[in-house]
Amino acid sequence: MSLLLPPTVEQTGYLLRVRCYSVDGLPKMNSALNGSPCDPYVAVEFGGLVMKTKHGKGQKWDWNEELSIPVMEPVMASTIKISVYDWDRIGKDNLIGTFQVEYNDVKQAALASGGAAALELDASSPTSGGGSGGGGGATKDHMVRWFNLYGAPRGRQRGKQAKKMNAGSLPGSFNRGRVLLGFHVSRFDNPKKNNAACTPLTPSTGAPQLIKYAVQFDVYEGSEIPESQRTCFGDWLVGWDLLSFVSFTLLTRVLCVC
């Protein structure tokens, strides 16, 4: 029983599972002398716990890991903080980007996908491998999507403003990659802190099926695009700063000729 809640408030245990599938389009964080240009990992903070995946190698990486966090409702705060870091062997890890997901939104997605039965009691224990098969991921995601990472522009990573943009406390003006995550929440008897775990996903779960789309649109005018941030191919122009709000490489037809 929580000392912060009156004894008349009924508490219910749940287990939040965050499936970390992959990351793509991350910025180059390390020099060539350090080997890998980026060593990414995901950190999930909720309910006073911080869970982390193993760190990968490269600006594109597949984790296929599940982070399990025990939850006792009613929760004091419903915001799930998710951060992507670049791991460093020596010194402090560098923050790439941060965003937030609401726990209540995950529960609403569960109810929308299967009603109250979607939140039925989960008998599997994350500390023993997350259910049958010896790994996590025995249940389907209630919510899965790509999350874009935003932060300070390239070459402008120093200073308080840049740190705040990367941390999400100020709106980021530059795309710094994206991460594919899945969420699942279900009833769990008597959750404890030692139920928190990082486990590999079972092969039967696998990554979500991805569908690719081609996006085409016209940009009619641009101004004050730095010379170093643009490339001209005849009357085609790529303005990386101008188009950094999405993590796609776009060629945009413009009216003016470089």
Protein Blocks (a to p, Z undefined) as FASTA:
>chain_A
ZZkbcfklccdddddddddfbdehiacfbdfknopabdcdddddeehiacdddddedjbd
cfkpacddddddddfbfcdcdddddddfbdcdddfbdcdddfklmmmmmmmmnojmlmgc
cfbdfknnopahhiahiaccfbdcddddddddehilgcjklmmmmnopaccfbdebjcdd
dddddddehiafklgccddddfklopadddddddddddfbdehiafklcccehjaccdfk
lmmmbccdcddddfbdZZ
